[in-house]
Structure formats: C-alpha cells, structure tokens
Amino acid sequence: MVEFFTQLGYKMLAAFISLVFAFTPYVAPATNDPIEGNAENGANMTVVAWADPQFSNYMAKRFQPFNAACEDLSNAGKGVDALLIAGDIAENGLACEYEYISEKLATANVGGYMMAVGNHDVRLRSYKQVVNRFTAFANELNAGKDNDFTMNALHYTYNVNGYTFFVLGTDTAEFEESYFNEAQLSWLDSELAKATAKGKPAFVVCHQSLKLTHGLPDTWNSPSETAGSVGAQSDELKAIMNKYKNVIMISGHLHTGLGQYTYQKIDNFHSINLPSTAIVNKDGDYNNAGIGFMIEAYNNHVLFRARDFAQGKYIPEYDIDIKLSK
C-alpha cells in the first residue's frame, strides 16, 4: 500500500512538472563549457558541491533550475569523482520528492554521491523513518554507479582519492538546528586527527554553519545569536575543528548568494557556505538559482570553482582558493 501511494505521488508530481513546462518552456544549460575533472592541471580530486535544492512537489519555480543543474551534471566530461549535496535535498522529505530527485541525479556523470541531511529532510517525520528513507535514497544512487559505498547512518566518512569528507547528520529530528550526540562528536574529533596528520585537507560537511559566521544572525533575519546556525553545539563543534590544520567546513542552509558571506576563515580552519541550487539566493553579488562550486584539490591548495550549473557556465570571479598549511 505504501509503495502504491509513493508511485501515485510520483506520477502526479511528474505530470505537474510537465504541465508547468508546457506553459513555461524548459531552458537547458549551455554545453560549450562543460564540467570536467582537471587532472591534467594537477587536480587530485574533483567534487561537485551543492546545497539546498529543497526540491518540492508543489513549488514550481524550483523545477527549472533544478532540472537544468542536473542536466549540466549529465553533460559532464570525465574525471568528476562525486556529487556532494550539503542538506535540504527535499523540501518536505517526501518519498515522491526523493524519487524524482533520484531519477534526475542518476544520469549525472559522477563517480559517486555524498548526501547530507538538512532540517527540511528530517523535520516532518519520525527519526527512524528519516534514516531509512534517506539512506535508501543515497545508497540507491551509489549502487547505480557501481559504487560500493553504503550509508548506514546520517553521519559517515566518505573518501575520494585519498581525501576525507566527514558528513555530519543530526541524531534527532530537529526542526531548524542539528543535534550531535557525544558519540558522533568523539568520532569526528578522533577521525579528524587521523585525516589531517599528514597535512592533507579534511572536509567537514554540516548543513548548518556555526553561529556568528557567514553574516549570521543577520543573514537569517533574526536577533538571536544562534539563529540559522548549528545551534547550541556550535562552540563545541568549532573547538573540535579548530584543533587541526587544513580543515575545511562546508555548509548550506542560509541561501546566500556568492559574495562576502561565502567564505570565512575561522581561527585555524576555513568555512565555505554554499548557495542554494534551486532557490533564488539573497545577500550576495550573484544570487541566481542553480549555483554552487566545483571542489578541486591540489597538492598545495584547494580551489572552489564557482559555477552556474543551471546556465552551464563557470563564474571565475567568485572562485575561492584556499592555501594549505604545512
């Protein structure tokens, strides 16, 4: 019975999207400057970085940029190791939303998928259902690429060509913030120590950024010090990352465009806040929907190459080049 209603919801969603595009024609991304790995110029790793598609079964304005961004990934050349989405993948965590997202992402020319939960993925249902639905969604995508990575919990480690991504995931179904239990924080602390011991960068992916960073709380339009952030554990998470060299935090949640709030050096580590992939952004110099980054890791630096995926073009004036410490 559950499967029947899931399929019914998906068919209704697909029909609705077709109707929307009948009245507002779909615009495909350009193909003259495709995504591709940059190994010939020394890149050891290439990862696509998105956040906050918040794909919805009823918010029609998100269909065009999301579909176009997915097509841009389908047009990608060789050498793209993975797609990372830093949370809020589905607006309401519905099975039909994930099914549509999965269908569009399955054609991406990437080697694997790193999926992080955001508050929209978890807040409207039981935590057990969230874990089961979200892990099944991510594992199906990886299985489709013959990638043997299996996600068994909402926090996990993902390795790409010797570079480590620590994907954090809330341990309870919070509405806006995240909660990380002691076991998850201890795991992050001990594993970061190992990953950074030889000078390589380590990437910590968390849907929400730390308090008082990336323009918060103003970019959340709130006077509360913790508004829009991880929440009460912000200082604890900051202290863990600050113990190690070459840690790069990657977050989303704020829907701020490319500009002054995208990159911040926080004491000993770096922080990148990704714009929304399907929602028109705010507070930036480049606020289009459908934007994000290509992460290219080199021996001595990590380059975040800004790209408008919905239009199929790089926007190099918003690139961020992070030099690694020795």
N, C-alpha and C positions, 0 to 999 in steps of 0.2 A: 504493500500500500504506500509506504514512504517513497519507494522508487517510482511509483506511478505519478505521485504528486510532484516529485522532482522533475520528471520528464515533462509533465504538463506545464510546470512553471517555466522550464527552459524553452519549450516550444512557443509559449506566449511571449517570452522575452525576445526570442529571435524574430517573431512576427512583428512585434512592436518596433524593433530596431529597423527592420526592412521598411516599415511604414514611415518612420522618421526620415530615412534616407530617400524615400520616394519624393518627399516634399522639400528636403534639404540635401541635395546630392552630396555623396561622399567624395572627399578630396584626398587622393592618395599622396603620400610623401614623395619628394623628388628622389630620383635614383642616380643622379650624376655624382654624388659624393657619399657613397655607401659606408656603413660601419664595417670595420675590419680590424683584425689584430695588427699590431705594429712591431712584430718581432724583427723585421728587417732593420729597424732603427734601434734595436736593443731592448724592447719591452719583453719582460719575462712573463707577464700576465696581463690579460685584458678582460675586464669585467664591466658589463653594463650596470649602471646604478640608477634605479628609480625609487620613488616613494609615492604613497598616497594616490594610487589610481582611483580608489574608492568607487570602483565600477558599480553602478546601480541599475536595478531592473526598471527604474522609472525616471531617472534623471537624464533626459535626452541630450542635454548639452555635453555630456561626458562621452557619448558614443563616438563622435568624430575624432577627437584627439587620441582616445584610447585605441581605436581600431587602426588609426594611421601610425601610431607609435609601434604597435605590434607588427604592422606590415613592414615598417622600417627594419625591425629585427629579422623579419623573414627575408629581407633583401640583403642581409649582412653577408660579407665575404668570409673568408676563412680566418681562424685564429681567435675567435671570441670565446673565451673559456666558460663564462657563466653570466647569467642574469641575476642580479640582486634586486629585490623589492623590499624596502625598509618599512613595511607595515601599511595598514589600512588598504589592503588589496581589494576587499569588497565592502561596499557601503554598509550593508546590514548582515554580512556573514551568511547570506542565503545560499542554499545548495545550487539554485539556478544561476546565481551570480558567479560562483566558482566554476560551474560547468562551462559557462560562456567564456570566462577568462581563460580557462584551461584550453579550450578549443583554439583561441586566438594565440596563446603563447606557445602552443605545441609546435607551431611551424617556425618558431624563432631559430635562427642558425647559430645556436649557442651550445656549449658542451654540457651545461647543467644549470640548475636553478637553486638559488638561495632565497627562501621565503621567510620573512619575519612577520609576526603578528603585530597589528596595531589595535588601538582601542575599538575601532569600528568592526574589526574581525571578531572581537570577543565579548562585547558588552551586552548583547541582547539574548544570550543563551547560557546554558549551564557550561561550566568549565570543561567537564568531561566531553560534552558534545563538541565544543570548540576544538579540543585537542584531536579528537577523532576525525572531524571534518577537515581541519587544516592540514594535519599530517598526511591524510589520504590525498588531498589536493596536491601537495608538494611532491609526494612520492610518485604519484602518477606521472607528473611532468618529467621527473628524472628518469623513471623507467622508460618513458618514451624516447629518451636519448641513449638508452643502454648504459645509463649512469647508475652504478650500483649503490650510490649514496642513499641511505634510508634515514628519514627523520622520525624519531620515536618520541620526541618531546618538543616543546616550543622553544627550548634553548638547546643549542648544539654547536659543534665545531665543524667547519667546512674548509677543506684545504684545496688550494688552487695553485698548482705548480710550485709548491713549497711555501706559499703564503697562506697564513691562517686567518680565517674570519670567525669571530665569536659572535654568534647570533643570539641575542638575549630574548626571552619571552616571559611575559608575566606569569606568575604562579597562581594567580586568582583572576577571576573575571571582573576586573575593574572597569569603571565607566569611561574615564578620561586618562588616568595615570596608569602606571605599572606597579606591580609589587614583586620583588625578587626575594625568595626565601634565602635563608642562611647557606643552604647547600649550593644554590646557584651562584651566589656571590663568592663563596670559597672556591668553587670550581673556576670561576673567571680569574680570580687572583692567582691561583696556582698555575693555571694554564698559560696566562699572560707571561708569567715569569719564564716558563719554558720557551714560549714562542719568540720572545724578544732577546733571549740570552746571546744569540749570535749576531745581533744588530739588524735583523730583518724587521720590517714593519709588521705590526699586527693590527687587524681591523676589528673594532667592536661595533656591532650593529645593534642599535636600540631605537625603537620607533620614536620615543620622546627624547628630546635633548635635555641637558642639565639646566637647572634653574639659573636665571640671570645670565644666560648665554643667548646668542643669536637674536638679540633685541628683546628678549623676554624681560618682564611680562608685557611690555608694550605691544609686541607683535601678536600677543594673544588678547589684546584689548582688555586687560584686567589689572587691577592694582595689587593683586595677591602675588607675593614673592615667588610662589611655586607654580603659579598658573601656567599651563601649557607645557610643563616640564615632566620629567620622570615622577616627580612628587617628593614625598618625604625622604626617599632614599637617595636623593640627588647628591648630597655631600658624601655619602658612603661610596657611591659608585665613582664619583670624582676622585676620591682618595685612592681607590684601587688602581685606576688608570694612571694616576699621577706618579705611581711608584716606578714606572717602567719607561724606557726610551722607545721612541718611534711607534707610539700607539696613535692610531687614527680612529676617532669615533665618527660613525655615520648615523644620522638620524633623519627623521622627516617631521610629520605632524603639524608643522606651522604653516605650510602652504605659502611660504615667502619665496618670491622670485629671485633670480640671480642678481647678486649685488652685494651690498655692505653686510648683510646678515648671513651670507652663505658660509663663509669660512671664519674661524676664530681659533687663535692659539690660546689654550687654557693651561697656564702653568707649564707643565712638562709635556703635554700632549696636544694633538691637533683635533679639531672638530669641524665636520662638514655637515651642514643641514641641507638636505635635498629638497627641491621644489616638488610640487605635485605634478604627476604625469598626466592627469586627465581633468584637472580643475584649473581654471584661470587663477594665477597666483597674485600675490599682493606684496607691497612694501619693498619691491625690488626695482631694478632698472630694466629687467627683461622678465615680464610676467606672463608670457604666453602659457597656455596649457600645452602639455606634451613634451616637457623639457626634463633634462636630467644630465647625467655625466657618463663618460667612459673612464674607467679607472685603469691606468697603465702603470705598472710597477717596473721600475728600472733598478739597476744596481745601487744607485746613489740618491734616487728621488722617486716620488710617486706623483704622477700627473693626473689630475682630474680634468678631462677634456669635456667642455660644455657642449651639449648637442640639443638641438630642437628635433626630437625624434618624430614629432607629428609632421614637420615640414621636410625632414630628411636632410638636415644640414648642420654642420658644426658652427659654433659661435665662439671662436677662439678668444675674443676679448674678455670672456668670463672664465677662462681656464685658470686652474689653481695648481701651482707647482710646489710640492712640499719636499724640502731637502731633508734627507735623513741624517740623524746624528750618528757619530762613530763612537 
